[in-house]
């Protein structure tokens, strides 16, 4: 079994999550980042892991 990280997919998901998430929060607290890792097996999405982090400046 061969697993690899689909960077294009996870970049797309992270960007979508980062764009959509601040709308559900106060705009002043928009310093949140999603890291999405998508594991694919034979070009099928097996697992998608999104890690939510709050960035403190």
trRosetta pair geometry for C-beta under 8 A, 3 or more apart (Angstrom, degrees):
i j d omega theta_ij theta_ji phi_ij phi_ji
1 41 6.6 -20 -165 -137 97 125
2 41 7.3 142 74 -132 56 76
3 39 5.3 -7 -165 -165 114 108
3 40 7.5 147 -149 66 65 39
3 41 6.0 -38 -98 -82 73 89
3 46 7.6 -77 -120 41 105 145
4 39 7.6 147 70 -145 26 64
4 40 6.7 -30 65 57 74 85
5 10 6.7 -21 176 -10 95 144
5 37 5.8 -54 -135 -159 115 90
5 38 6.8 113 -158 65 64 56
5 39 6.5 -44 -97 -93 59 60
6 9 4.0 24 118 25 119 118
6 10 6.2 139 88 -16 69 89
6 38 4.6 -46 54 88 104 110
6 39 7.6 162 4 -112 90 12
6 40 4.8 53 -36 -7 124 125
6 45 7.7 -77 22 -102 149 84
7 10 5.8 -59 -140 43 32 105
7 11 5.9 37 158 -24 68 107
8 11 5.8 -53 -146 35 26 112
8 12 6.4 28 153 -19 61 106
9 12 5.7 -56 -151 35 30 112
9 13 6.3 26 154 -16 65 108
9 36 8.0 -106 124 121 73 118
9 38 4.4 -62 104 50 122 157
9 40 7.3 102 23 -44 155 125
9 45 7.3 -166 180 -98 160 114
10 13 5.5 -52 -142 40 36 111
10 14 6.0 38 156 -21 67 105
10 35 7.9 15 173 174 115 59
10 36 4.4 -171 -154 101 78 85
10 37 5.4 10 -118 -110 145 28
10 38 4.7 -159 -64 4 87 93
10 48 7.8 178 -98 -143 82 90
11 14 5.8 -53 -143 37 28 110
11 15 6.2 28 156 -19 63 108
11 36 8.0 -148 -45 65 15 104
12 15 5.9 -57 -149 37 27 110
12 16 6.3 25 155 -17 64 108
13 16 5.7 -55 -145 38 31 110
13 17 6.1 29 156 -17 66 108
13 34 7.6 -101 132 122 81 125
13 36 3.8 -100 98 106 119 168
13 38 6.6 126 3 -47 145 119
13 48 6.8 -161 -124 -166 171 128
13 50 6.9 -118 144 -90 123 112
14 17 5.8 -56 -144 39 29 109
14 18 6.0 26 157 -17 65 110
14 33 7.9 11 -168 -179 104 79
14 34 5.3 -170 -137 95 67 89
14 35 6.2 4 -111 -127 123 30
14 36 4.5 -152 -60 18 78 101
14 50 7.9 171 -91 -129 67 94
15 18 5.8 -57 -143 40 28 109
15 19 6.2 24 157 -17 64 109
16 19 5.9 -59 -145 38 28 107
16 20 6.0 11 162 -9 66 115
17 20 6.1 -63 -136 44 26 100
17 21 5.7 32 168 -35 65 113
17 34 3.7 -42 112 48 138 159
17 36 6.5 141 2 -44 140 123
17 50 6.4 159 -86 -151 164 136
18 21 6.3 -41 -127 23 22 113
18 22 7.9 23 174 -17 51 98
18 32 7.7 -171 -126 96 70 73
18 33 6.3 0 -103 -132 111 55
18 34 5.6 -143 -58 29 74 95
19 22 7.8 -70 -176 23 24 99
20 23 6.1 -59 -173 24 49 115
20 24 7.5 31 145 -11 74 104
21 24 6.0 -65 -164 35 46 105
21 25 6.6 15 151 0 77 113
21 32 5.8 -102 123 87 140 125
21 34 6.6 152 -32 -30 146 119
22 25 5.6 -72 -143 51 43 99
22 27 6.1 64 169 -118 110 60
22 29 7.9 175 -133 87 82 63
22 30 4.0 24 -122 -125 128 100
22 32 7.2 170 -75 40 76 104
25 29 5.1 -99 153 82 122 108
25 30 6.7 161 85 -86 118 57
25 32 7.0 100 10 2 163 139
26 29 4.7 70 67 15 92 102
26 30 7.8 -114 101 -44 54 73
27 30 5.5 -4 -165 -42 48 119
29 32 7.2 35 144 -29 81 105
31 54 6.7 69 104 -168 85 71
31 55 4.8 -110 163 67 98 92
31 56 7.4 109 123 -88 138 28
31 57 6.4 -111 -137 -17 157 106
32 52 6.7 -6 -178 -170 111 90
32 53 7.1 161 -161 86 64 45
32 54 5.4 -36 -107 -106 78 66
32 55 7.0 -177 -101 12 23 82
33 52 7.8 154 84 -156 46 46
33 53 5.1 -19 66 67 92 95
33 54 7.8 160 22 -101 74 18
33 55 5.6 59 -8 -32 114 113
34 50 5.4 -11 -170 -171 109 105
34 51 7.0 145 -160 72 55 46
34 52 5.7 -23 -103 -100 74 64
34 53 7.7 164 -91 23 26 73
35 50 7.0 156 78 -156 44 52
35 51 4.5 -13 59 57 98 101
35 53 6.8 30 -6 1 104 115
36 48 6.4 -4 -170 -177 101 96
36 49 7.1 158 -153 84 51 47
36 50 4.6 -15 -100 -101 81 82
36 51 7.7 -169 -75 20 36 66
37 48 7.4 168 86 -156 47 50
37 49 4.8 -9 59 60 94 99
37 50 7.9 -176 22 -77 61 37
37 51 7.7 30 0 -7 100 103
38 45 6.0 -50 -171 -135 111 101
38 47 7.5 171 -153 92 47 51
38 48 4.7 -9 -108 -110 79 85
38 49 7.8 -172 -78 24 35 63
39 45 7.8 105 77 -159 48 58
39 46 5.2 -54 103 64 92 105
39 47 4.6 9 49 58 110 94
39 48 7.5 -156 24 -76 67 40
39 49 7.5 38 -9 -2 100 101
40 43 6.1 17 164 -120 126 20
40 44 6.4 156 -160 70 83 31
40 45 5.5 -48 -102 -98 85 46
40 46 6.2 150 -126 4 27 87
41 44 6.0 -31 70 60 68 86
41 46 4.7 46 7 -42 106 132
45 48 6.2 0 -180 -47 118 104
